Amino acid sequence: MNIQNYITKSEQTAWNPLVEKGVHYPGLFVKSLRFDPETNRSKTILLKFSAGARYPYHVHPAGEEIFVLEGSCEVAGAWLEAGDHLYTPPSGKHGVYSADGCVLLLSIPEEVILLES
């Protein structure tokens, strides 16, 4: 195993606008840290929220983990700040909003499903 094949230099990676299935989410930017070629999607990402940005109400079929690196955000009525970790169990539902902006580390084993709020 060549460990170099498994390192992502996130500081050398550009932030890209978040676009999923052709939908652009204003104020949200992403960096892929771990791309899974079998599922053709990133399972570990950095997600940056500009002030006032939100990600819509959705469900996590296989759960999710969020670690707040910078700033703060609201998830299902709870405010998370830098250093906070949130585990969302499988089938957990929520939206995400950041009043002042934030950077999150997310581990998302399966693709989310958007829901009507």
PDB file as gemmi writes it, atoms N, CA and C in Angstrom:
CRYST1    1.000    1.000    1.000  90.00  90.00  90.00 P 1                      
ATOM      1  N   MET A   1       0.847  -1.178   0.000  1.00  0.00           N  
ATOM      2  CA  MET A   1       0.000   0.000   0.000  1.00  0.00           C  
ATOM      3  C   MET A   1       0.896   1.247   0.000  1.00  0.00           C  
ATOM      4  N   ASN A   2       0.598   2.161  -0.885  1.00  0.00           N  
ATOM      5  CA  ASN A   2       1.309   3.442  -0.927  1.00  0.00           C  
ATOM      6  C   ASN A   2       0.436   4.485  -0.232  1.00  0.00           C  
ATOM      7  N   ILE A   3       0.832   4.873   0.968  1.00  0.00           N  
ATOM      8  CA  ILE A   3       0.031   5.813   1.766  1.00  0.00           C  
ATOM      9  C   ILE A   3      -0.202   7.130   1.034  1.00  0.00           C  
ATOM     10  N   GLN A   4       0.702   7.497   0.133  1.00  0.00           N  
ATOM     11  CA  GLN A   4       0.553   8.746  -0.624  1.00  0.00           C  
ATOM     12  C   GLN A   4      -0.738   8.760  -1.446  1.00  0.00           C  
ATOM     13  N   ASN A   5      -1.215   7.599  -1.836  1.00  0.00           N  
ATOM     14  CA  ASN A   5      -2.460   7.502  -2.610  1.00  0.00           C  
ATOM     15  C   ASN A   5      -3.701   7.807  -1.779  1.00  0.00           C  
ATOM     16  N   TYR A   6      -3.533   7.914  -0.464  1.00  0.00           N  
ATOM     17  CA  TYR A   6      -4.676   8.097   0.428  1.00  0.00           C  
ATOM     18  C   TYR A   6      -4.645   9.424   1.173  1.00  0.00           C  
ATOM     19  N   ILE A   7      -3.755  10.307   0.774  1.00  0.00           N  
ATOM     20  CA  ILE A   7      -3.639  11.623   1.412  1.00  0.00           C  
ATOM     21  C   ILE A   7      -4.288  12.676   0.525  1.00  0.00           C  
ATOM     22  N   THR A   8      -5.118  13.519   1.124  1.00  0.00           N  
ATOM     23  CA  THR A   8      -5.690  14.664   0.423  1.00  0.00           C  
ATOM     24  C   THR A   8      -5.120  15.923   1.058  1.00  0.00           C  
ATOM     25  N   LYS A   9      -4.486  16.750   0.260  1.00  0.00           N  
ATOM     26  CA  LYS A   9      -3.938  18.026   0.730  1.00  0.00           C  
ATOM     27  C   LYS A   9      -5.041  19.075   0.573  1.00  0.00           C  
ATOM     28  N   SER A  10      -5.894  19.214   1.588  1.00  0.00           N  
ATOM     29  CA  SER A  10      -7.073  20.073   1.460  1.00  0.00           C  
ATOM     30  C   SER A  10      -6.714  21.533   1.234  1.00  0.00           C  
ATOM     31  N   GLU A  11      -5.587  21.983   1.758  1.00  0.00           N  
ATOM     32  CA  GLU A  11      -5.179  23.378   1.551  1.00  0.00           C  
ATOM     33  C   GLU A  11      -4.791  23.637   0.098  1.00  0.00           C  
ATOM     34  N   GLN A  12      -4.493  22.582  -0.639  1.00  0.00           N  
ATOM     35  CA  GLN A  12      -4.118  22.719  -2.046  1.00  0.00           C  
ATOM     36  C   GLN A  12      -5.305  22.440  -2.974  1.00  0.00           C  
ATOM     37  N   THR A  13      -6.472  22.229  -2.386  1.00  0.00           N  
ATOM     38  CA  THR A  13      -7.683  21.927  -3.141  1.00  0.00           C  
ATOM     39  C   THR A  13      -8.601  23.142  -3.129  1.00  0.00           C  
ATOM     40  N   ALA A  14      -9.159  23.478  -4.268  1.00  0.00           N  
ATOM     41  CA  ALA A  14     -10.042  24.649  -4.376  1.00  0.00           C  
ATOM     42  C   ALA A  14     -11.437  24.330  -3.826  1.00  0.00           C  
ATOM     43  N   TRP A  15     -12.071  25.365  -3.265  1.00  0.00           N  
ATOM     44  CA  TRP A  15     -13.479  25.262  -2.898  1.00  0.00           C  
ATOM     45  C   TRP A  15     -14.303  25.328  -4.182  1.00  0.00           C  
ATOM     46  N   ASN A  16     -15.254  24.414  -4.329  1.00  0.00           N  
ATOM     47  CA  ASN A  16     -16.150  24.414  -5.484  1.00  0.00           C  
ATOM     48  C   ASN A  16     -17.575  24.680  -5.025  1.00  0.00           C  
ATOM     49  N   PRO A  17     -18.361  25.403  -5.825  1.00  0.00           N  
ATOM     50  CA  PRO A  17     -19.776  25.586  -5.464  1.00  0.00           C  
ATOM     51  C   PRO A  17     -20.448  24.217  -5.315  1.00  0.00           C  
ATOM     52  N   LEU A  18     -21.321  24.084  -4.323  1.00  0.00           N  
ATOM     53  CA  LEU A  18     -22.029  22.821  -4.130  1.00  0.00           C  
ATOM     54  C   LEU A  18     -23.156  22.715  -5.156  1.00  0.00           C  
ATOM     55  N   VAL A  19     -23.046  21.702  -6.008  1.00  0.00           N  
ATOM     56  CA  VAL A  19     -24.068  21.407  -7.015  1.00  0.00           C  
ATOM     57  C   VAL A  19     -24.349  19.914  -6.912  1.00  0.00           C  
ATOM     58  N   GLU A  20     -25.593  19.563  -6.636  1.00  0.00           N  
ATOM     59  CA  GLU A  20     -26.008  18.161  -6.540  1.00  0.00           C  
ATOM     60  C   GLU A  20     -27.171  17.929  -7.486  1.00  0.00           C  
ATOM     61  N   LYS A  21     -27.014  16.946  -8.360  1.00  0.00           N  
ATOM     62  CA  LYS A  21     -28.067  16.598  -9.327  1.00  0.00           C  
ATOM     63  C   LYS A  21     -28.544  17.835 -10.076  1.00  0.00           C  
ATOM     64  N   GLY A  22     -27.601  18.699 -10.456  1.00  0.00           N  
ATOM     65  CA  GLY A  22     -27.913  19.890 -11.230  1.00  0.00           C  
ATOM     66  C   GLY A  22     -28.449  21.057 -10.424  1.00  0.00           C  
ATOM     67  N   VAL A  23     -28.613  20.899  -9.104  1.00  0.00           N  
ATOM     68  CA  VAL A  23     -29.129  21.969  -8.253  1.00  0.00           C  
ATOM     69  C   VAL A  23     -27.950  22.666  -7.575  1.00  0.00           C  
ATOM     70  N   HIS A  24     -27.865  23.985  -7.751  1.00  0.00           N  
ATOM     71  CA  HIS A  24     -26.814  24.783  -7.121  1.00  0.00           C  
ATOM     72  C   HIS A  24     -27.348  25.337  -5.812  1.00  0.00           C  
ATOM     73  N   TYR A  25     -26.556  25.199  -4.750  1.00  0.00           N  
ATOM     74  CA  TYR A  25     -26.943  25.701  -3.438  1.00  0.00           C  
ATOM     75  C   TYR A  25     -26.142  26.960  -3.152  1.00  0.00           C  
ATOM     76  N   PRO A  26     -26.750  28.140  -3.313  1.00  0.00           N  
ATOM     77  CA  PRO A  26     -26.031  29.404  -3.120  1.00  0.00           C  
ATOM     78  C   PRO A  26     -25.400  29.498  -1.733  1.00  0.00           C  
ATOM     79  N   GLY A  27     -24.149  29.957  -1.708  1.00  0.00           N  
ATOM     80  CA  GLY A  27     -23.450  30.157  -0.444  1.00  0.00           C  
ATOM     81  C   GLY A  27     -22.832  28.913   0.145  1.00  0.00           C  
ATOM     82  N   LEU A  28     -22.935  27.775  -0.542  1.00  0.00           N  
ATOM     83  CA  LEU A  28     -22.342  26.525  -0.069  1.00  0.00           C  
ATOM     84  C   LEU A  28     -21.217  26.110  -1.010  1.00  0.00           C  
ATOM     85  N   PHE A  29     -20.096  25.715  -0.399  1.00  0.00           N  
ATOM     86  CA  PHE A  29     -18.910  25.317  -1.164  1.00  0.00           C  
ATOM     87  C   PHE A  29     -18.361  24.026  -0.582  1.00  0.00           C  
ATOM     88  N   VAL A  30     -17.768  23.191  -1.437  1.00  0.00           N  
ATOM     89  CA  VAL A  30     -17.348  21.860  -1.027  1.00  0.00           C  
ATOM     90  C   VAL A  30     -15.928  21.557  -1.488  1.00  0.00           C  
ATOM     91  N   LYS A  31     -15.247  20.751  -0.674  1.00  0.00           N  
ATOM     92  CA  LYS A  31     -13.970  20.133  -1.033  1.00  0.00           C  
ATOM     93  C   LYS A  31     -14.120  18.644  -0.745  1.00  0.00           C  
ATOM     94  N   SER A  32     -13.828  17.818  -1.722  1.00  0.00           N  
ATOM     95  CA  SER A  32     -13.881  16.373  -1.518  1.00  0.00           C  
ATOM     96  C   SER A  32     -12.594  15.909  -0.850  1.00  0.00           C  
ATOM     97  N   LEU A  33     -12.735  15.158   0.227  1.00  0.00           N  
ATOM     98  CA  LEU A  33     -11.576  14.578   0.902  1.00  0.00           C  
ATOM     99  C   LEU A  33     -11.418  13.095   0.587  1.00  0.00           C  
ATOM    100  N   ARG A  34     -12.541  12.405   0.387  1.00  0.00           N  
ATOM    101  CA  ARG A  34     -12.482  10.978   0.047  1.00  0.00           C  
ATOM    102  C   ARG A  34     -13.581  10.670  -0.967  1.00  0.00           C  
ATOM    103  N   PHE A  35     -13.156  10.404  -2.185  1.00  0.00           N  
ATOM    104  CA  PHE A  35     -14.078  10.057  -3.266  1.00  0.00           C  
ATOM    105  C   PHE A  35     -14.107   8.547  -3.405  1.00  0.00           C  
ATOM    106  N   ASP A  36     -15.307   7.981  -3.493  1.00  0.00           N  
ATOM    107  CA  ASP A  36     -15.477   6.536  -3.641  1.00  0.00           C  
ATOM    108  C   ASP A  36     -15.850   6.222  -5.093  1.00  0.00           C  
ATOM    109  N   PRO A  37     -14.917   5.659  -5.873  1.00  0.00           N  
ATOM    110  CA  PRO A  37     -15.221   5.377  -7.279  1.00  0.00           C  
ATOM    111  C   PRO A  37     -16.345   4.355  -7.465  1.00  0.00           C  
ATOM    112  N   GLU A  38     -16.534   3.455  -6.491  1.00  0.00           N  
ATOM    113  CA  GLU A  38     -17.602   2.452  -6.617  1.00  0.00           C  
ATOM    114  C   GLU A  38     -18.986   3.079  -6.607  1.00  0.00           C  
ATOM    115  N   THR A  39     -19.182   4.121  -5.786  1.00  0.00           N  
ATOM    116  CA  THR A  39     -20.487   4.776  -5.710  1.00  0.00           C  
ATOM    117  C   THR A  39     -20.503   6.088  -6.488  1.00  0.00           C  
ATOM    118  N   ASN A  40     -19.348   6.491  -7.016  1.00  0.00           N  
ATOM    119  CA  ASN A  40     -19.200   7.719  -7.804  1.00  0.00           C  
ATOM    120  C   ASN A  40     -19.630   8.955  -7.008  1.00  0.00           C  
ATOM    121  N   ARG A  41     -19.231   8.991  -5.725  1.00  0.00           N  
ATOM    122  CA  ARG A  41     -19.558  10.136  -4.882  1.00  0.00           C  
ATOM    123  C   ARG A  41     -18.521  10.281  -3.773  1.00  0.00           C  
ATOM    124  N   SER A  42     -18.460  11.492  -3.245  1.00  0.00           N  
ATOM    125  CA  SER A  42     -17.571  11.759  -2.119  1.00  0.00           C  
ATOM    126  C   SER A  42     -18.263  11.356  -0.830  1.00  0.00           C  
ATOM    127  N   LYS A  43     -17.555  10.625   0.012  1.00  0.00           N  
ATOM    128  CA  LYS A  43     -18.120  10.187   1.287  1.00  0.00           C  
ATOM    129  C   LYS A  43     -17.580  10.995   2.458  1.00  0.00           C  
ATOM    130  N   THR A  44     -16.476  11.694   2.257  1.00  0.00           N  
ATOM    131  CA  THR A  44     -15.941  12.595   3.276  1.00  0.00           C  
ATOM    132  C   THR A  44     -15.656  13.925   2.595  1.00  0.00           C  
ATOM    133  N   ILE A  45     -16.218  15.002   3.153  1.00  0.00           N  
ATOM    134  CA  ILE A  45     -16.085  16.319   2.522  1.00  0.00           C  
ATOM    135  C   ILE A  45     -15.858  17.405   3.571  1.00  0.00           C  
ATOM    136  N   LEU A  46     -15.351  18.527   3.093  1.00  0.00           N  
ATOM    137  CA  LEU A  46     -15.410  19.778   3.837  1.00  0.00           C  
ATOM    138  C   LEU A  46     -16.521  20.582   3.195  1.00  0.00           C  
ATOM    139  N   LEU A  47     -17.399  21.151   3.994  1.00  0.00           N  
ATOM    140  CA  LEU A  47     -18.511  21.943   3.490  1.00  0.00           C  
ATOM    141  C   LEU A  47     -18.445  23.318   4.136  1.00  0.00           C  
ATOM    142  N   LYS A  48     -18.375  24.351   3.306  1.00  0.00           N  
ATOM    143  CA  LYS A  48     -18.289  25.724   3.801  1.00  0.00           C  
ATOM    144  C   LYS A  48     -19.598  26.445   3.527  1.00  0.00           C  
ATOM    145  N   PHE A  49     -20.151  27.042   4.588  1.00  0.00           N  
ATOM    146  CA  PHE A  49     -21.372  27.840   4.503  1.00  0.00           C  
ATOM    147  C   PHE A  49     -20.987  29.308   4.574  1.00  0.00           C  
ATOM    148  N   SER A  50     -21.421  30.104   3.619  1.00  0.00           N  
ATOM    149  CA  SER A  50     -21.318  31.555   3.738  1.00  0.00           C  
ATOM    150  C   SER A  50     -22.376  32.010   4.732  1.00  0.00           C  
ATOM    151  N   ALA A  51     -22.225  33.212   5.268  1.00  0.00           N  
ATOM    152  CA  ALA A  51     -23.218  33.741   6.208  1.00  0.00           C  
ATOM    153  C   ALA A  51     -24.605  33.713   5.567  1.00  0.00           C  
ATOM    154  N   GLY A  52     -25.576  33.154   6.290  1.00  0.00           N  
ATOM    155  CA  GLY A  52     -26.961  33.095   5.829  1.00  0.00           C  
ATOM    156  C   GLY A  52     -27.292  31.910   4.939  1.00  0.00           C  
ATOM    157  N   ALA A  53     -26.324  31.060   4.641  1.00  0.00           N  
ATOM    158  CA  ALA A  53     -26.567  29.919   3.741  1.00  0.00           C  
ATOM    159  C   ALA A  53     -27.249  28.780   4.489  1.00  0.00           C  
ATOM    160  N   ARG A  54     -27.966  27.985   3.718  1.00  0.00           N  
ATOM    161  CA  ARG A  54     -28.632  26.822   4.303  1.00  0.00           C  
ATOM    162  C   ARG A  54     -28.633  25.651   3.327  1.00  0.00           C  
ATOM    163  N   TYR A  55     -28.681  24.453   3.903  1.00  0.00           N  
ATOM    164  CA  TYR A  55     -28.862  23.227   3.124  1.00  0.00           C  
ATOM    165  C   TYR A  55     -30.237  22.701   3.504  1.00  0.00           C  
ATOM    166  N   PRO A  56     -31.058  22.304   2.510  1.00  0.00           N  
ATOM    167  CA  PRO A  56     -32.457  21.975   2.797  1.00  0.00           C  
ATOM    168  C   PRO A  56     -32.651  20.723   3.665  1.00  0.00           C  
ATOM    169  N   TYR A  57     -33.866  20.609   4.159  1.00  0.00           N  
ATOM    170  CA  TYR A  57     -34.298  19.472   4.975  1.00  0.00           C  
ATOM    171  C   TYR A  57     -34.076  18.185   4.191  1.00  0.00           C  
ATOM    172  N   HIS A  58     -33.453  17.195   4.850  1.00  0.00           N  
ATOM    173  CA  HIS A  58     -33.089  15.961   4.164  1.00  0.00           C  
ATOM    174  C   HIS A  58     -32.985  14.815   5.169  1.00  0.00           C  
ATOM    175  N   VAL A  59     -32.892  13.599   4.638  1.00  0.00           N  
ATOM    176  CA  VAL A  59     -32.733  12.400   5.460  1.00  0.00           C  
ATOM    177  C   VAL A  59     -31.398  11.749   5.100  1.00  0.00           C  
ATOM    178  N   HIS A  60     -30.778  11.140   6.109  1.00  0.00           N  
ATOM    179  CA  HIS A  60     -29.526  10.397   5.931  1.00  0.00           C  
ATOM    180  C   HIS A  60     -29.821   8.906   6.081  1.00  0.00           C  
ATOM    181  N   PRO A  61     -29.991   8.172   4.964  1.00  0.00           N  
ATOM    182  CA  PRO A  61     -30.330   6.746   5.060  1.00  0.00           C  
ATOM    183  C   PRO A  61     -29.328   5.937   5.885  1.00  0.00           C  
ATOM    184  N   ALA A  62     -28.040   6.297   5.813  1.00  0.00           N  
ATOM    185  CA  ALA A  62     -27.008   5.536   6.537  1.00  0.00           C  
ATOM    186  C   ALA A  62     -26.359   6.369   7.650  1.00  0.00           C  
ATOM    187  N   GLY A  63     -26.979   7.479   8.025  1.00  0.00           N  
ATOM    188  CA  GLY A  63     -26.424   8.322   9.071  1.00  0.00           C  
ATOM    189  C   GLY A  63     -25.408   9.316   8.525  1.00  0.00           C  
ATOM    190  N   GLU A  64     -24.809  10.074   9.445  1.00  0.00           N  
ATOM    191  CA  GLU A  64     -23.863  11.127   9.072  1.00  0.00           C  
ATOM    192  C   GLU A  64     -23.092  11.537  10.319  1.00  0.00           C  
ATOM    193  N   GLU A  65     -21.887  12.048  10.111  1.00  0.00           N  
ATOM    194  CA  GLU A  65     -21.140  12.669  11.193  1.00  0.00           C  
ATOM    195  C   GLU A  65     -20.702  14.047  10.736  1.00  0.00           C  
ATOM    196  N   ILE A  66     -20.863  15.028  11.637  1.00  0.00           N  
ATOM    197  CA  ILE A  66     -20.454  16.406  11.375  1.00  0.00           C  
ATOM    198  C   ILE A  66     -19.495  16.828  12.489  1.00  0.00           C  
ATOM    199  N   PHE A  67     -18.379  17.438  12.098  1.00  0.00           N  
ATOM    200  CA  PHE A  67     -17.476  18.068  13.055  1.00  0.00           C  
ATOM    201  C   PHE A  67     -17.302  19.507  12.607  1.00  0.00           C  
ATOM    202  N   VAL A  68     -17.601  20.453  13.510  1.00  0.00           N  
ATOM    203  CA  VAL A  68     -17.517  21.870  13.177  1.00  0.00           C  
ATOM    204  C   VAL A  68     -16.068  22.330  13.352  1.00  0.00           C  
ATOM    205  N   LEU A  69     -15.460  22.747  12.242  1.00  0.00           N  
ATOM    206  CA  LEU A  69     -14.073  23.218  12.261  1.00  0.00           C  
ATOM    207  C   LEU A  69     -13.979  24.708  12.557  1.00  0.00           C  
ATOM    208  N   GLU A  70     -14.899  25.478  11.975  1.00  0.00           N  
ATOM    209  CA  GLU A  70     -14.912  26.941  12.146  1.00  0.00           C  
ATOM    210  C   GLU A  70     -16.354  27.415  12.193  1.00  0.00           C  
ATOM    211  N   GLY A  71     -16.602  28.491  12.932  1.00  0.00           N  
ATOM    212  CA  GLY A  71     -17.920  29.126  12.941  1.00  0.00           C  
ATOM    213  C   GLY A  71     -18.954  28.324  13.700  1.00  0.00           C  
ATOM    214  N   SER A  72     -20.216  28.502  13.305  1.00  0.00           N  
ATOM    215  CA  SER A  72     -21.323  27.806  13.964  1.00  0.00           C  
ATOM    216  C   SER A  72     -22.455  27.581  12.968  1.00  0.00           C  
ATOM    217  N   CYS A  73     -23.308  26.613  13.304  1.00  0.00           N  
ATOM    218  CA  CYS A  73     -24.467  26.311  12.459  1.00  0.00           C  
ATOM    219  C   CYS A  73     -25.583  25.751  13.320  1.00  0.00           C  
ATOM    220  N   GLU A  74     -26.777  25.791  12.767  1.00  0.00           N  
ATOM    221  CA  GLU A  74     -27.943  25.221  13.423  1.00  0.00           C  
ATOM    222  C   GLU A  74     -28.342  23.957  12.688  1.00  0.00           C  
ATOM    223  N   VAL A  75     -28.528  22.888  13.447  1.00  0.00           N  
ATOM    224  CA  VAL A  75     -28.979  21.611  12.907  1.00  0.00           C  
ATOM    225  C   VAL A  75     -30.141  21.137  13.766  1.00  0.00           C  
ATOM    226  N   ALA A  76     -31.319  21.055  13.181  1.00  0.00           N  
ATOM    227  CA  ALA A  76     -32.522  20.572  13.882  1.00  0.00           C  
ATOM    228  C   ALA A  76     -32.762  21.321  15.197  1.00  0.00           C  
ATOM    229  N   GLY A  77     -32.549  22.634  15.178  1.00  0.00           N  
ATOM    230  CA  GLY A  77     -32.823  23.450  16.351  1.00  0.00           C  
ATOM    231  C   GLY A  77     -31.693  23.533  17.358  1.00  0.00           C  
ATOM    232  N   ALA A  78     -30.616  22.797  17.138  1.00  0.00           N  
ATOM    233  CA  ALA A  78     -29.464  22.835  18.042  1.00  0.00           C  
ATOM    234  C   ALA A  78     -28.333  23.613  17.382  1.00  0.00           C  
ATOM    235  N   TRP A  79     -27.670  24.482  18.164  1.00  0.00           N  
ATOM    236  CA  TRP A  79     -26.540  25.251  17.628  1.00  0.00           C  
ATOM    237  C   TRP A  79     -25.252  24.513  17.915  1.00  0.00           C  
ATOM    238  N   LEU A  80     -24.464  24.304  16.861  1.00  0.00           N  
ATOM    239  CA  LEU A  80     -23.157  23.666  16.968  1.00  0.00           C  
ATOM    240  C   LEU A  80     -22.095  24.719  16.728  1.00  0.00           C  
ATOM    241  N   GLU A  81     -21.027  24.662  17.515  1.00  0.00           N  
ATOM    242  CA  GLU A  81     -19.921  25.618  17.402  1.00  0.00           C  
ATOM    243  C   GLU A  81     -18.625  24.860  17.132  1.00  0.00           C  
ATOM    244  N   ALA A  82     -17.577  25.606  16.792  1.00  0.00           N  
ATOM    245  CA  ALA A  82     -16.279  24.998  16.508  1.00  0.00           C  
ATOM    246  C   ALA A  82     -15.905  24.021  17.623  1.00  0.00           C  
ATOM    247  N   GLY A  83     -15.522  22.815  17.220  1.00  0.00           N  
ATOM    248  CA  GLY A  83     -15.158  21.759  18.165  1.00  0.00           C  
ATOM    249  C   GLY A  83     -16.279  20.798  18.472  1.00  0.00           C  
ATOM    250  N   ASP A  84     -17.520  21.132  18.085  1.00  0.00           N  
ATOM    251  CA  ASP A  84     -18.657  20.243  18.344  1.00  0.00           C  
ATOM    252  C   ASP A  84     -18.737  19.143  17.294  1.00  0.00           C  
ATOM    253  N   HIS A  85     -19.204  17.974  17.729  1.00  0.00           N  
ATOM    254  CA  HIS A  85     -19.404  16.810  16.856  1.00  0.00           C  
ATOM    255  C   HIS A  85     -20.863  16.401  16.957  1.00  0.00           C  
ATOM    256  N   LEU A  86     -21.462  16.082  15.815  1.00  0.00           N  
ATOM    257  CA  LEU A  86     -22.837  15.587  15.781  1.00  0.00           C  
ATOM    258  C   LEU A  86     -22.863  14.278  15.014  1.00  0.00           C  
ATOM    259  N   TYR A  87     -23.415  13.251  15.629  1.00  0.00           N  
ATOM    260  CA  TYR A  87     -23.692  11.992  14.940  1.00  0.00           C  
ATOM    261  C   TYR A  87     -25.176  11.952  14.661  1.00  0.00           C  
ATOM    262  N   THR A  88     -25.549  11.849  13.399  1.00  0.00           N  
ATOM    263  CA  THR A  88     -26.943  11.677  13.010  1.00  0.00           C  
ATOM    264  C   THR A  88     -27.136  10.199  12.708  1.00  0.00           C  
ATOM    265  N   PRO A  89     -28.011   9.505  13.433  1.00  0.00           N  
ATOM    266  CA  PRO A  89     -28.198   8.074  13.183  1.00  0.00           C  
ATOM    267  C   PRO A  89     -28.885   7.821  11.843  1.00  0.00           C  
ATOM    268  N   PRO A  90     -28.809   6.585  11.334  1.00  0.00           N  
ATOM    269  CA  PRO A  90     -29.501   6.261  10.091  1.00  0.00           C  
ATOM    270  C   PRO A  90     -30.967   6.676  10.149  1.00  0.00           C  
ATOM    271  N   SER A  91     -31.436   7.226   9.055  1.00  0.00           N  
ATOM    272  CA  SER A  91     -32.800   7.744   8.865  1.00  0.00           C  
ATOM    273  C   SER A  91     -33.029   9.055   9.597  1.00  0.00           C  
ATOM    274  N   GLY A  92     -31.977   9.665  10.168  1.00  0.00           N  
ATOM    275  CA  GLY A  92     -32.097  10.965  10.811  1.00  0.00           C  
ATOM    276  C   GLY A  92     -32.375  12.053   9.787  1.00  0.00           C  
ATOM    277  N   LYS A  93     -33.196  13.031  10.184  1.00  0.00           N  
ATOM    278  CA  LYS A  93     -33.626  14.099   9.275  1.00  0.00           C  
ATOM    279  C   LYS A  93     -33.300  15.458   9.879  1.00  0.00           C  
ATOM    280  N   HIS A  94     -32.857  16.384   9.031  1.00  0.00           N  
ATOM    281  CA  HIS A  94     -32.611  17.754   9.469  1.00  0.00           C  
ATOM    282  C   HIS A  94     -32.238  18.635   8.278  1.00  0.00           C  
ATOM    283  N   GLY A  95     -32.232  19.930   8.519  1.00  0.00           N  
ATOM    284  CA  GLY A  95     -31.654  20.901   7.603  1.00  0.00           C  
ATOM    285  C   GLY A  95     -30.476  21.531   8.330  1.00  0.00           C  
ATOM    286  N   VAL A  96     -29.686  22.328   7.619  1.00  0.00           N  
ATOM    287  CA  VAL A  96     -28.534  22.995   8.229  1.00  0.00           C  
ATOM    288  C   VAL A  96     -28.551  24.459   7.807  1.00  0.00           C  
ATOM    289  N   TYR A  97     -28.322  25.355   8.777  1.00  0.00           N  
ATOM    290  CA  TYR A  97     -28.305  26.785   8.533  1.00  0.00           C  
ATOM    291  C   TYR A  97     -27.140  27.398   9.290  1.00  0.00           C  
ATOM    292  N   SER A  98     -26.467  28.369   8.668  1.00  0.00           N  
ATOM    293  CA  SER A  98     -25.398  29.086   9.365  1.00  0.00           C  
ATOM    294  C   SER A  98     -25.629  30.585   9.224  1.00  0.00           C  
ATOM    295  N   ALA A  99     -25.835  31.252  10.346  1.00  0.00           N  
ATOM    296  CA  ALA A  99     -26.071  32.697  10.341  1.00  0.00           C  
ATOM    297  C   ALA A  99     -24.806  33.471   9.963  1.00  0.00           C  
ATOM    298  N   ASP A 100     -23.677  33.056  10.506  1.00  0.00           N  
ATOM    299  CA  ASP A 100     -22.418  33.796  10.309  1.00  0.00           C  
ATOM    300  C   ASP A 100     -21.396  33.073   9.453  1.00  0.00           C  
ATOM    301  N   GLY A 101     -21.712  31.862   8.988  1.00  0.00           N  
ATOM    302  CA  GLY A 101     -20.788  31.070   8.195  1.00  0.00           C  
ATOM    303  C   GLY A 101     -20.074  30.030   9.042  1.00  0.00           C  
ATOM    304  N   CYS A 102     -19.646  28.958   8.395  1.00  0.00           N  
ATOM    305  CA  CYS A 102     -18.942  27.891   9.103  1.00  0.00           C  
ATOM    306  C   CYS A 102     -18.242  26.976   8.102  1.00  0.00           C  
ATOM    307  N   VAL A 103     -17.365  26.143   8.626  1.00  0.00           N  
ATOM    308  CA  VAL A 103     -16.724  25.075   7.851  1.00  0.00           C  
ATOM    309  C   VAL A 103     -16.945  23.783   8.627  1.00  0.00           C  
ATOM    310  N   LEU A 104     -17.497  22.790   7.943  1.00  0.00           N  
ATOM    311  CA  LEU A 104     -17.827  21.512   8.552  1.00  0.00           C  
ATOM    312  C   LEU A 104     -17.058  20.384   7.877  1.00  0.00           C  
ATOM    313  N   LEU A 105     -16.660  19.404   8.669  1.00  0.00           N  
ATOM    314  CA  LEU A 105     -16.139  18.140   8.161  1.00  0.00           C  
ATOM    315  C   LEU A 105     -17.286  17.153   8.241  1.00  0.00           C  
ATOM    316  N   LEU A 106     -17.648  16.544   7.107  1.00  0.00           N  
ATOM    317  CA  LEU A 106     -18.771  15.612   7.075  1.00  0.00           C  
ATOM    318  C   LEU A 106     -18.341  14.249   6.556  1.00  0.00           C  
ATOM    319  N   SER A 107     -18.849  13.224   7.214  1.00  0.00           N  
ATOM    320  CA  SER A 107     -18.726  11.853   6.742  1.00  0.00           C  
ATOM    321  C   SER A 107     -20.142  11.377   6.449  1.00  0.00           C  
ATOM    322  N   ILE A 108     -20.399  11.070   5.166  1.00  0.00           N  
ATOM    323  CA  ILE A 108     -21.758  10.735   4.724  1.00  0.00           C  
ATOM    324  C   ILE A 108     -21.689   9.419   3.936  1.00  0.00           C  
ATOM    325  N   PRO A 109     -21.946   8.285   4.607  1.00  0.00           N  
ATOM    326  CA  PRO A 109     -21.785   6.982   3.952  1.00  0.00           C  
ATOM    327  C   PRO A 109     -22.664   6.768   2.715  1.00  0.00           C  
ATOM    328  N   GLU A 110     -23.892   7.318   2.737  1.00  0.00           N  
ATOM    329  CA  GLU A 110     -24.803   7.190   1.593  1.00  0.00           C  
ATOM    330  C   GLU A 110     -25.349   8.565   1.235  1.00  0.00           C  
ATOM    331  N   GLU A 111     -25.754   8.708  -0.011  1.00  0.00           N  
ATOM    332  CA  GLU A 111     -26.295   9.983  -0.484  1.00  0.00           C  
ATOM    333  C   GLU A 111     -27.550  10.366   0.288  1.00  0.00           C  
ATOM    334  N   VAL A 112     -27.678  11.659   0.597  1.00  0.00           N  
ATOM    335  CA  VAL A 112     -28.865  12.155   1.295  1.00  0.00           C  
ATOM    336  C   VAL A 112     -30.053  12.195   0.330  1.00  0.00           C  
ATOM    337  N   ILE A 113     -31.238  12.231   0.913  1.00  0.00           N  
ATOM    338  CA  ILE A 113     -32.476  12.361   0.144  1.00  0.00           C  
ATOM    339  C   ILE A 113     -33.157  13.637   0.622  1.00  0.00           C  
ATOM    340  N   LEU A 114     -33.368  14.578  -0.293  1.00  0.00           N  
ATOM    341  CA  LEU A 114     -34.052  15.831   0.074  1.00  0.00           C  
ATOM    342  C   LEU A 114     -35.521  15.551   0.352  1.00  0.00           C  
ATOM    343  N   LEU A 115     -36.067  16.275   1.332  1.00  0.00           N  
ATOM    344  CA  LEU A 115     -37.461  16.115   1.752  1.00  0.00           C  
ATOM    345  C   LEU A 115     -38.166  17.460   1.699  1.00  0.00           C  
ATOM    346  N   GLU A 116     -39.460  17.417   1.659  1.00  0.00           N  
ATOM    347  CA  GLU A 116     -40.246  18.643   1.790  1.00  0.00           C  
ATOM    348  C   GLU A 116     -40.216  19.053   3.261  1.00  0.00           C  
ATOM    349  N   SER A 117     -39.977  20.339   3.518  1.00  0.00           N  
ATOM    350  CA  SER A 117     -39.922  20.760   4.924  1.00  0.00           C  
ATOM    351  C   SER A 117     -41.279  21.139   5.453  1.00  0.00           C  
TER     352      SER A 117                                                      
END                                                                             
